[in-house]
Amino acid sequence: MGKSIKKRLAVARFWYEGNAFCPVPCAMADFERREWRKGGDALAAADGTATELGEVAEFLRTHPDWEVVALRCASALPGGPIENAVHRAFTEEVLADLAAGESRWDAVYLSLHGAAITDRRQSPDLDFVRAVRALLPGVPLGASFDLHANLSPELGGLLDCASGYKTYPHIDMREAARRVLDMLLRMQAGELSPRVFVAKPDLLLSSFNMRTDAGPMRELQDLAAALADVRVAEVSVFGGFPYADTVDTGASVLVVADKVRDAGGAGASAAAEAMMAAMRRLAPAFAVSLPTPQEGLALAVEAARSGAGLVAVTDPGDNPLSGGVCDTPALFRALLDAQIDLPCVFASFADPDAVRRAHEAGQGGVCELALGGRVSGDFGPAVRAAFRVERYTDGEFSNIGPMETGVRTSCGRTALLSLRDRPNVQVIVTERVAPANDPGFFALHGIDLDHVRLLCVKAKNHFRAAFLPLCAAIIDVDAPGPAALDLRLLPFRHARQGMGATDAQDLRK
């Protein structure tokens, strides 16, 4: 009896969120440090992780009738526009591998963020999908996207199926991939004949208040789930990433309908209209105001002195996962000015020179440093002080929290410092921009969070995935930065959607 021929699934990944207001561009080295892999190496690195490729590795194990070929898989921490040559190299490599004469594809799955930008192009994700579809016009093509994707309506005519994250913090990356892979399987089995629609309600929403535990995004996610029926296989809502500043920046809804059961498109149209109406109705609820760093610290100290436990103060304006660069000084300056006598940790500043000097000083050594304002003085001058070196590390750890569990993280070399004259205040400095959203980051530096009362972090909502259970309170503050809360403070050039009562013209003033 002849050996059965396996079906072949091609997988490619480009995960990047671009902030047009970030002063630091994204280069090839940024991808190589985080993820620039293919083939077995890509799947082995992701196996067991809470990521899209972690789900692909599981798919390979549980579907012996499929061969999975991992083409180039790339990701980098959010930051400024990507150097265009990087995305061009990625696209050309994937297209060449797809076009290779010996290849035969039964389906293609793309793991995308959906908010990438380059220094020359506003929509590289769309350009990539367009190129794949042109090369393989008849092959089932599916994609997953981040909840903050800026989707173009054109994607509806390019993709056969798609889905997005439904949680923020993003702890369902695997589930998003699973939904897309399941739809591709159903297409192969003749159980689903999908058609994708993307609609935009012309809204530019602040991403701060998009958490899905409660609030307006929770209501939208519940509605999206309720709208799925026999005609509509999938409804995904996307809040968008305003800091990308592109013509497609803003909220959107994606609907996957069955062409047979929803032949006239009435089901898809009704679902999209219901979602857009709800998004417009809830738009004002996405706008929030936060205390200043000084006000937030006062609230935090009051809570910490009550003996409740660890209290965190987050600075979303310089959040590394929104394109922040771990360089703005406002919260750190306020912390020092407040003369707080509680055990405090500040995380963190990305400053290779400060790390070098700390390593040269050695453990117990003292060095004078100017922290913050290194990349740009637009958000305030540096804070100068004398620091004692408590510890230094190689910056390597694995995530242990619920977001991207198991993913290996490299911060470059790091150092834990304390103020020479106030040793209760500690600050972490790293060679590279590094999110402090995972307890593993603090364990790396020998910090026992049970003995810390005030934790100041450059972070936003992803911080809560691991730290909400660990903190008695989390207080967010509004400080200047490339991911500022008030979008009207940023010099928008391309975004055309309205923001509540603020129209696109106002954003570009």
N, C-alpha and C positions, 0 to 999 in steps of 0.2 A: 504494500500500500504506500502511495507516495506521501512524502512529507508535506504537511500543510504549509502554505505560504503565509507568513505573518503580515498583518497590516502594519503600516509604517506611519508613525506620528513624528513630525518635526516640531521641535520646541526652540523658541528664541526668546530672549528677555532683554528689555532695556528699561530700567527702573531709575528715573531721575525726576526730581521736582526742582524747577528752576525759578529763582527769585531775581527778577530784573533789577532790583534795587540793591542786591548784594554786591559789594565792591570787589569780590574775589571770584574770578572766572573758574570754571571747572575744566581740568586738563586730563589727559590720558592717565597720568599718574594717580589721579583720584579714583578712577575706575580700577586700575590695577591694584590699588591698596585694598579695595573693598570687594569687588567682584568683576573679574574679567576671565571667564572660564568657558570651556566647551567640552563636549563629549562626556566621558565617564567622570572626569574631574569635576564637572559642574554638578552632576547628580550626586556624587559622593560627598561633596562639600555641603550640599543642601539636605542630605538624607537625615531625617529625624528632626529637622528644624520646622518652626511654625511659619513657613514661607510657601509661596507658590511652587517653587521647585521642590520643596519638601513633599508637596502633594504629588508632583510629577514622579518623584522617586517611588512613592507608594503606589501610584498607578502602574508603574513598570512591574512591581512585585505582584500585584493582584490581577494583572491582565496579561497572562502568558501568551495570548494570541496577538499581542501588539509588540512591535519593536519601537522603542523610543530613541530618537536621535537628538541629542542636545546640541544645537548649533551655538553660536556665540551667546553667552549670557552675561549681561553687564549691569552693574548698579554702582552708584556713588551716593554719598551723603548729599542732601539738598545743598544748593549753593547758587552762585551766579551763573550766567549763561555758559553753556558748554562751548569749548572751542569747536567750531564747526567740523574741522577735520576729524575729530574723534567720532562724531556721529556718522560722518560719511564713511569712515573706515569700517565701523560696525555694520552699516547698511550694505556696503559693497561685499563684505565677507559673507553675511547671511544670504544675500541674493545669489552669490556665486555657489555656495553650498547647496542651496535649494535647486539651483539650475544644473548641478552636476549631472552628467549624463547617466550615471549609474543609479541615480536616485529615483525613487517612485514613492510619492506621498499620498496617503489616504486621508490625512488631516494635518492641519498646522495649528499649533497653539502658541499665542504670543502673550507673554507676561509683561505688561506695560504699566507705567505709572499714569501717563496721560497729561502731565503738566511740564514736560521737558521744553526747554528753549535753548537755542544756540546763539552764538554771536551774530549769526546771519539769518536764522530762520525762526519764525514764531511757532511753527507747528511741526517739529521733526517727528513726533509720534505719528501724526496723520500722514506725513510724507512716507514714512516707513511702511505703514499699513497699505497705503496706496501702491507702493512699489511691489510689495508681496502679492497683492491681489492682481496686479498687471502681469506678473510673472506666472501666477498659478490661478487663472481665471475660474477653473472648474473644481478646485480643491476646497473642501470645507475648511473655513478659516474662522477661528475663535480667538477672543482676547479677553483678558481680565484687566481691570483698572483700579487704581486707588480711588477712595471716596472723594479725594480732592482733585480728581482729573478735570481738565478743561476740555470737554468733548466738542468736536465739530459735528454738526448734523450730517456732513458728508460721510462720516463713519458708518452711518446706517446702510449706505449702499455698497460698502466694501466688506463688511463683516457678515458672517452667517450667524454667529451667536456671540454673546458677550455677557459679562457680569462685573459687578464692582464690589469692593469691600462694603460691608454693612455695619461696621463698628468703627468707632473712634473713641479711644485709642484703637489702632488697627490690630486686633487679635484674631481676625478671621481671614488672613491671607490665604491659608490653605483651602478654606471653604469656598472662597471666590474661584480659585483654580478648579476645585472639584466640580463646581456648577458648570463651568465651561467645558471641562472634559466630559462630563456626563451628557451635555447637549451634543457634543461631537459624536459620542458613542450612539446616542439615540438617532442622530442623522444617519450613521452607518447602518443601523438596524432598520431604517425606514420608519421609525416611530415618530420622527419629528421632521417637519419641513419648515425651518425657521426663517424669519425675516426680521431684521433689526431696524428700529426707528430711534433716532435721537432728536429730542426737542429741547429748546432752551426758552426759559421764561424771562430772559433779559433782566437778570439780577446778578449783581456783584455783592456777594455776602462775605462778611467777616468770618474767617475760619475759626476764630477763637471759640465761639459759642456753637460749635458743631458736634459736641460730644453726644454720644448716642445712648448714654445711660438715662438721660432725661432731657427735657427741653424741646425746641422746635425740630431738631433733627431726629429725635426719637419718634415724634409724631409722624414725620415724613416716612421714616423707615417702616413704621407700623402700617401706614396707608399703602406703601409699596407692596408689602407682604399680602395685604388683604386684596389687592387688585389682581393678583395672579389667579388665573382660572384655566379652564380647559382650552381657551383660545390664546391665552397669554402665558408663556412659559416663564418669563422673568421680567421683573421690573426693578431697576436699580436707580437710585437717586444719587446725584453727585453735587456736593456743595461747591466744588470748584476751588481753585487756589488763586486768590486775587493778586498775589505778588508776582505772578508770571507776566502780567500786563501784556496780553495778546488780544487779537480780535476775537478769539474764542474763549477768552477768560470769563468764567462765571458758572453759575449753576446750570445743571442739565438733568434730564431724565432719559434713561435708556429702556426701551421696551423690546423684548423678543417675543414675537407672536408666531403662531403656527399658520403657514400660508394655506393649509387645507381647512383647518377649523375656523380660521379668521380670514376667509378668502377676500372679503371686501375691505378688511382692515378696520372694521368698526370697533373691535375689541381693543386693538392697539391704540387707535385714536382716542377712545374714551379713557383708557388708562393714562395716556400721556396728558390729556387735558385735565383730568382730575388731579394728577400730580402737580402740574404747573399752577393750577388754581390754588392748591394748598401751599405751594412754595411762595406764591405772591402774597397770600394771606398771612403767612408766618414770617415773611421777610423782616418786619420790624423787630421781631423777637431775637433775631440774630445779632442785633446791635446791643452791645453792653458797654458799661463804663467800669473802670477798675480804679482802685486807689493808686496814688503815687507810691514810689518806693518808700518814702518816709512814712506815709500813712500805713502802708502795708506792713512795714517792720514794726510800727507801734502796735498794730493789731496782733502781730505774731508774738511779740514779746509778752503782751498781756496774756495770750493763750498759753505760751510756754511757762510762764510763771505760775499758772494755775495748776501745774503739775500733770497736765493731761498727757504729756508725752512729746514725741517729735512733731515739730511744726515746720512746714516748708513754705518758702516764699519763692514763687516762680516769676521769671522775667521772660514773657513770650516774645518781646520785641527783638531779642537776640537768640531765639530758639534755633539750635543747629538744624532741626528737622523742618524749619520753615525758611532756610536760607540764611540764618544767623551765622556769625563768624566768631562767636565767643570772644568778643573784643570790646563791647560797649561797657563803660565804667559806671553808669548811673547807680545801679543797685549796690555795687561794691562800695562806692563812695558813701552812699547813704548808710550802709552797714557800719562803716568805720566812724562816720560822724555821730551815729547813735550811741556810741560808747556802751554797747551791750556787754554785760558781764557773764552771759550764759555761754555754754559750749556751742560754738558756731562753726559751720563748714560752708565755704563758698565754692561752687563748681560751675564753671571753671573758666580760665582764660587760655586761649590758644596762643602761645608765644614761644616759638622755638628758641629765641635768644635767652629768655628767662629760664627755660628748662636747661639749656646748656650751662648757664652760670650756676644754677642750683646743683647740677651734677658735678661741676668743677669744685664748688664749695664743699661738697661732701656732706654726709649726714652730721647734723649738729653745727654746720657752718652757717655763717650769716652773710647775706648779700643785699645790697640796695637795688630795688627794682621799681620800674614804672610799669604798672599793669593797666591794660585797656588803652584804647585810642591808638593802637599800633597800626592797624590797617587803615583806619579812617578817623579823622578828628571831628567828623560831622556830628557824632553822638556824644561828644564830651571829651575833655582832656584826660590824660593818664592819671592814675592814682599812684603817688610815690610813697614808698615806705621801706623800712628795713624788715627783712624776713629771715627766719631761721629754717633751715632745711630739716624736715622731720623724716622724710622718706623719699626715695626715688625708685621708679619702676621702668620696665620695658614697655608698658602700656598695652599688654596683650591680655585679654580675658574673653570668656564666653558668656553670653547673656543667659541669665537664670530666671528672669521674669517672664510674664505671659506673652510679651510682644517679641517676635523674632527669637523665640526660645532656641537656645543652642547655637545661635549665629556667633561666629568668632569676630571679635572687634579689636581693631588696632588703633590706638591713639597716638602712635609714636611714643617716644620716651616721655615720661611724666615726672612730676615732683609734687609732694605734699609739703606745703610751707605753713609756718605759723608767724603771726606778727611778733617781732622780737619783743616789743614792749607790752603786748597783750596776747599771750600764748593761747588764750581761749578761742581766738579767731584763727581758723585754718583756711587755706585756699589751695586749690589744686590747679596746677598749670600743666598744659600738654603741648606737645609739638604740633599736633594736628587738631583741627576742629573735631570735637568729640561730644556727642550727646551724653548727658548724665541721667538717662532714663532707666537704667537698670541697676539693681543692687550690686551686681558684679563689679561695676565701676568703682564703687566705694570700698568693696572688699579688697580690690586690687591694691588700694592705698592703705590697707590696714585700719580702716575706719569702722568702728563698731557703732552702728546707728543707734543702738540702745542707749549710748552715752552722749548722744548729740541732742541738743534741744532745739536748735535753729539751723535749718538747712536751706541755704539760698542757692537756687539753681537756674541756669539759663535753659528754660524748658517751657513747654506748653502742655497740651492735653495728653500726649503720649506718656508723660511722666506719671500720670495717674494709674496707668495699667498696673504697674508694680508697686507704686508707693501709696496709693489710696488706703490699702489695708495697714500700712506701716505708720501712717501719719494721723495724729489727732486732728490736724487741720492743714489745709493747703490754701494759701492766700496768693492769688495772682495779682501782679502789679503792672501798671502801664508805664513803661520806661522807653526812651528813644531807642530806635534800632531799625535795621533793614526790614524787619517784619512787624512794624509798628501796628498797634491795635487800631488807631484812627487812620483809615485808608486815605482820608483827605489830606493827610500830611505828606503823602508820597507823590512824586512827580509822574503820574500816569501819562503815557503817550498813546497807547493803543486800545486799552479796554474801553468798550463801548456800552456796556450794560449799566443800568442804573443801580444805585445802592440805596434802597429805601427811598427817601425823599431826595437823595443826592443823585443827580443825573451825571452822565459820562462827561459832559462839558465841565461840570464842577470839579470832577476828579482831575482834569487836566489843567486846572488853573495853577 
